[in-house]
Structure formats: structure tokens, C-alpha cells
Amino acid sequence: MTHVYFVRHAQPLHAGEDDRTRPLTDEGREDAKSVLQHLTDKSIDVCYCSPYLRSVETIAETAGLFGLD
């Protein structure tokens, strides 16, 4: 059976950044670690995200754990 996990990007910094290049806030980085903790025991074969920096930063550590880009 295939399982799909949807994760919304974590809290981005809103101060003066272009929408595509908004990095995560400190709180957002902590939330990204929470995503990692929740998915660690899952079997993840692929990760997809938008090219927006906040999305990439949210899932990067989780993807790395599973050896994914």
C-alpha cells in the first residue's frame, strides 16, 4: 500500500525577502526538525517539494536521512 504524507512548509521569514527566497525563521527550523522526527520511522522512497527556499529547507533534513535529493 502506498502512503502519501503532505507537509506544509515551516514558518518563513517575511521581512523584505522575495517570495521564492524566503528562508525559515528559527521557529521554522525547529518545526522542520519536528517533521524529521515524525517521519523518521516511516518508509520514504521519494520527496517532492516546490523550489521555494522555505519548502526546500523544511524537507531537506528528512530527505537527507533517507538518502534522497
Helices and strands as residue ranges (DSSP letters): G 19-21, H 26-39, H 53-65
